[in-house]
Amino acid sequence: MAELLDLDAEVLHSYLSEVTAWIHEMTADLPSRRILDLGSGTGTGAFALLQRFEGTEVIALDISAQLLSHLRDKARVLGVADRVRTVQADLDAAWPAIDTVDLVWASSSLHHMADPDRVLTEVFAALRPGGLLAVVEMDSFPRFLPDDLGLGRPGLEARCHAALAEGRAAELPHLGSDWGSRLSQAGFTIEAERPFAIDLTPPLPTSTGRYARASLRRIRSNLDGRMSADDLATLETLIDSYGPDGVLQRDDLTVRTARTVWVARRP
């Protein structure tokens, strides 16, 4: 997971830069001294926000001690360790004791919560009046492969995502929620809702092949019994082969995904 999150940050750097620049503009009239990264992972959002908001501190909150350790290591390498504080917490159990914050960043984290409405109530209480919450959620998972792979399995990637959709619906019931409505119910005022369509074509970032392989490997780990043996064998060729058919060597990869960002204010 750490590798996948870091590669996501590398390959989608332009998108992340655009989002954080937009949020920075929306907070231009407000002081932002303390930011909470809710479900920080390896720090994709935390480090992007530290670049945008000079002189701020980020509180990185995540359930995973391993990911937080990775984040602290990255903070030291980047020279911002003095501006990052990590908090390990399971938000499905209890909200941790943290200082009041000026901005909350929640990227692809709320849909993992057992009770996101309760968590939003806690976020509302943690924000100072006038503070902003930025919620980022995926509209579609990243796709990389052309429909015609040249391996006799056209439409393979689409079938992979279709096979996983039913399982995701059961495991992540809040994925695809009406977050605008849930934010309003929690007491927030919606300031903006903005879709971001990501469609990267060659020349691509150098780490795109590794990003595609890490993503497809994660998909493959959940497909046993859900796809044909031929489809699974082709997928394994794509992610494991160092030959011309493997994603590390292919020159026909693209990166297509979509995300929506809601910015909401505590009145």
N, C-alpha and C positions, 0 to 999 in steps of 0.2 A: 504493500500500500504506500509506503514512504516513497519508493521509487516512482510509482505512478503519479502521486501528487506532485512531486518535484518536476517530473517531465511535463505534466499538465501546465505548470507555471512557466516552464521554458518555452514550450511550443505556442501557448496561447498568451504570450507576453503582451502582444499588441492589444488584444481584447482587454486584458487586465489593466493595462495602462489607461485605456480609454475610459473604463468604468471608474477607476479611482480618480481620474481627472474630473470627471463629471460630478462625482460625489464631493470632491474638494470645492468645486464651484458652488455647489448647493450649500456648503457650510461657510462660505466666504464671510458672512456677517456674524459668525458665531465662533467663540473660542473653542478649540479642540485640543485639550491638554491630555486627555486620557481616553483611549480607545479600547473597547472590548472586542476581541475576535472570538466569536462563539463557534466552537468546533473548529479549532485552528489548524488541525492536521500538522503538516510540516511547515506552516507559516506562510503559505502563498499569499494570503490576504494581509497578514501582519506586516510582512516586509514591504509589500507594495504600498501600504498605507503609511508606513514610516518614511518612505521616500517622498510621499505627497505632503504629509503633515509634519513639518519641521518642528523639533522641540517637543514632540509628543511622546507619551509612554503607551505601549500596547500591552494589555493583559491578554495573554493567549490561554484560552480555556479549552481543554479537551479531556476526553475520558481515558485516552491512551498515554500511559507513562512513556512508552517507547517513542511515540511520535513527538511528545513534548521534549524528550531528551534530544532527539534529532533536531528539533527546532532550536533548542538552546545552542547546540553545536554550530548550526548555521548562523545564529546571531553573533557568536564569537568570531566566526570567519568574516562576517560582513562588518564587524566593528560596531555593532549596535546592541551588544549584550546589556549595556547599562540602561537601555530604553525598552527592554522586554522583560516582563514578569510572567511566569507560567503558573497556571492553576490547574491541577488535575481534579476533575469532578464528573460525576455521573448525574446529568441533569434530570434523568428519569427518577432519581432518588431524592435529591435535594439541591436547592440553589446554594452555592457557596457564599461565604462572606467576602464580598469585594467592595471596593470603593465606588462611589457614584462616578459614572462615566459620561462623556460628552457625545460619543458615537459608538454604535454597535454594528459590527459587520458579521453577518450570518450567511455564509456561502455554502450551499448544499448541505446544510446541517439540520435545519428545522424538520425536514421530512423524516429524519432518523429518530426523532423523539417519539416516545410513546404517547405523550400528551403535549403537543406543541402549543395548545392554547394556554395551558398553565405556564409553560416556559415563556411565552410572550407576555404574560402578566408579570412574571419576574423581571423580564427585560425592561418593561415599562417602569417598574419600580426602581431599577438600577440606573436608568437614564435620568439626568437632570432635566427639569422643565426646559423645553426648547430643543433638547437633544434629538439626534437623528438615529434611526435604525435603517440599515441597508440590508435587504434580504435578497439573496441571489439563489435562484433555483433553475435546474436544467429543464428545458422543454424537450430535448432529445439528447441521447447519449452520443458521444463522438463516433463518427464513422470514417473509415479510411480507404476502403477498397473500391475499385471500379465494379460495376455490376457484372461485367464480363471479365472474369479473372484470367481467362485463357487456360483454365485447369479443368474444364468440363463441369463446373459447378456454378453456373450463373446465379446471381441473387443470393449467394451464400451469406453475406453479412446481414442482409435483411432477414433471412430466416433465423439467424442467430438471435437477433434482437426480438423477433416475434416469439421465439421459443422461451426467452427469458421474461417476457412481459407478464405472463400469468403468475410466475413465481414472485416477481417484484410486487405485483398487486397485493399478494398475500403477506409478503414480508415487510413491505413499506407502504402501508395503507394511506399514508399522508402524501405520498409522492404525487405531484400534479394537483395539489389542493388549490382552492381559490384563496391565495394568500392575502390578496387585497381585502377580502371580506373578513378574514381572520384577524388581520391587523386592525381593522376598524373596530371589531368586536372587543379587542383588547384595550381599546381606548386611544389608539394612534390616529393621527390625521394623515391621510395619504398625500404626500407631496408630488410624487411622480411614479409612473410605471413605464418601464422602457425595455423593449425586447432587443437582444443582441444576436444577430445571425452571424455565425462564424463560418467562413468558407475559404479555406486556405488552399491555394494551388501552387505548383512549382514556380519559382524556386522556394522550397520549404526550409524551415529551420533544420539544422543538422541533426537534431535529436528526434525528428519526427518518426523515423523508423523504429527507434527504441520505444517511443511513446505508443505507437501502433501495436508493437509486440506486447508491451506490458498490458495494454487495454484488452487486447484479444486473448492474452493468457488468462486474465481475470474472468473474461467471458467464458472461456473454455472450461474453467474449473467448475462451472455451474451448469454444464450442458449434458452431463451423462444421463442417458435415458430419455433425452428430450429431442434428439436429432438422429438422423440416419448415420450409420457407420461410415458411409462415403463422405458425408459432409464433415464429420468429425475428423476423418483422416486428412481431408483437404485443409481444414483449419489448423491441424497440427503441423502440416507441411509449411503453412504460411508463417507460423510463429516459431518453429524450431529449426527450419532449414536455413543454412547460410548460402544456399544456391540462389539462382536467379528468381525463383518463385517465392522465396522468403521475404517478409516485409522489410527486413534490413537492407535488401538489395534492390527492391522494386523501385522503378522510377515513375510509377503511375499512381502513387498515393496522393490523396488529398485529405484535408481535415474538415469535416462538416459537423457542426453541432449548433445548438441554439440555447440561449439562456435568457431569463427575464429577471430584471432588477426592480424591486419596489423600494422606494425611499419613503419612510414614514417618520413623522415628528411626534414627540410627546408634547402635548399642548402645555 
